[in-house]
């Protein structure tokens, strides 16, 4: 396992270029709590960007229009209450798929967001039911919102119409993730210590409850092929689940504090987890090995110190779509961009009170949300991936580590394909 502490020579680290910012309106004096931006999300097709603005509202903006506004009017774009609020009725059919900015009132504090898109040939797993309230077409784009009261609301992004109200969790819904295969399988992670699996093509039927966490579940993420789920939570918990059988594969051991975020690499060969222990670990999810460690405090803290209060809690981690970079966000007022094969951040950016981050669909921009409900955007490190890396990603998309290690190729090549060099 490689341990990568941050370098102290700041001349080697490049500052990321600010793209823009969306500032939340000032909260009334009686609503100073509940204004946090706990989650940001990009639509799978890149058409929309959404974030929880605080005080039970979610704002959606056409992403291409947002970028154009930054170029035309500078980086600042203050959100205001005069933005269009869509009615709960279907809009005119001709305008349905035309992206437009709007605000959704979710009725309670929003803790989690996820976009989901439908693939018609992906049938519901509940094959005995022939009638459904909703028929999802190929152009369907949904937004799931996880609320403070344990409810999950499903919205039609184009019309703003509330489609489903999923009620089963008893505590805050801390995270949501859709299966990337277009099946509209949704997994929710909650403070009630459970994960729940929902089939939106079966009118939101709850298919399964995944139990194993002994404390709050903070985050969950699907592997790119939708076969595996990672869930992380309090008490150092990192679990991997088989999503065909709904059984636990293994528990990953290594963190010294609560684990609050996770994300798979685009080829599914790597898993990143972020913890309050000041570290981001890169795992081989197929073997359970720690391949890399990115430290946010130097020298690395002892397990006792890492397991307690410190000013380097890592709040969020996200994998770029190039499979080479990850971004991490910590309490030391910094956003860091790392290469998976470098021992120091390749770019940094200042950010106070950050809570979450996510790469845009094409990987060119990183968005980060803050305690006051605002969002900040930076240009990400850009470079042409090597042919070797592109070939590695192509192979790893279809072959787990066990199969790779059985290939009749030289050992150095096996190490490279397994991300061990």
Buried (B, 14 or more C-beta within 10 A) or exposed (E): EBEBBBBEEEEEBBEBEBBBBBBBBEBEEEEEEBBBBBBBBBBBEEBBBBBBBBBBBBBBBBBEBBBEBBEEEEBEBEBEEEEEEBEEEEBEEEEEBEBBBBBBEBBBBBBBBBBBBBEEEBEBBEEEEEEBEBEBEEEBBBBBBBBBBBBBBBBBBBBBBBBBEBEBBEBBBBBBBBBBBBBBBBBBBBBBBBBBBBBBBBBBBBBBEBEBBEEBBBBBBBBBBBBBBBBBBBEBBBBBBEBEEBEBBBEBEBBBBBBBBBBBBBBBBBBBBBBBBBBBBBBBBBEBBBBBBBBBBEEBBEEEBBBEEBEBBBBBBBBBBBBBBBBBBBBBEBBBBBBBEBBBBBBBBEBEBBBBBBBBBEBBBBBBBBBBBBBBBBBBBEEEEEEEBEEBBEBBBEBBBEEBBEEEEEEEBBEBBBBBE
